[in-house]
Each structure stands twice: as C-alpha cells, then as structure tokens.
Amino acid sequence: MSKEYYVNALRESKFKITPQRLQVIKFVNSKTPGHFTAEDVFKAVKKNEPTITLATVYNILKAMKDAGTINSFEANGTTWFETNHEFHGNFICRSCGEILDIPVSQNLIREMNSLEGFSVEDISLVLSGVCDKCANIQSVKP
C-alpha cells in the first residue's frame, strides 16, 4: 500500500486529511505488513505532532478501519491493528510475543455460510503457542 492509498480512502469516507492524520498514515504505511497498537502509533507520531493525544490516535485508526484500510483484532487485552486484508489468522508466540500471519482455509467460511441461518460477516482468528524460533531455543536448553 502507499500513502496515497490511505489518503484517498479517508477522503472517500469524507475525512479531512490533517497533519495528525498524515503522520498516522505515515506510521501505518511504514508498518506494512505488520502489527501495531495505538500506543505504538502514539509514541512514534508524538515526536512530530506533540499535541496529538492517544484518543486522537484511536479515532484516526477507527476512521482508517471504517474506511477499510486496516483491520484490528483483540489479543491478551490489547487491540492490535494490521494492514493485511487477506483472510488469515494471527499466531501470537507466548514466549517472544511475535505476531505472525498464518493462512486459514476459506472453507471455514463456506461451511458456516452453508448452515441454515448463518451468514458470516467477519472472522477474527487468534491462536497462541510457541513459534518455531522459540521452540528451537527451548529444545536446545540443557
């Protein structure tokens, strides 16, 4: 994605492009692909926009989500944002905290939609465990 992608999406959703929104867009664009919290954005943007508040960052991220440019998911009491729009799950390593995008079969949605009375509109799949790096480190320890 490019900075223009985010700017155009917000404009199409009737949002003005303010200096604070531009700084948030710049941060998000630098994290593509990746996972980040509102606090991550706030700390980075505050350097160039000292008057920005955490509430403003949350509002901008909500506007970006509503415009369809980012997604969010909840894990361990934290709201995480991401730019990946492909159908996937998020795997969180309980040892190092890394978040990895993992492929998920589209058949899951098809099966749910085939059940009478079900219409899947959104899915958030979060898995936790130990990533391969941490598993290898743990298996080497004496």
Buried (B, 14 or more C-beta within 10 A) or exposed (E): BEEEBBBBBBEEEEBEEEEBBBBBBBBBBEBBEBBBBBEBBBEBBBEEBEEBEEEBBBBBBBBBEEBEBBBBBEBEEEEBBBBBEEEBBBBBBEBEEEBBBEEBEEEBBEEEEEEEEEEEEEEEEBEEEBBEEBEEEEEEEE
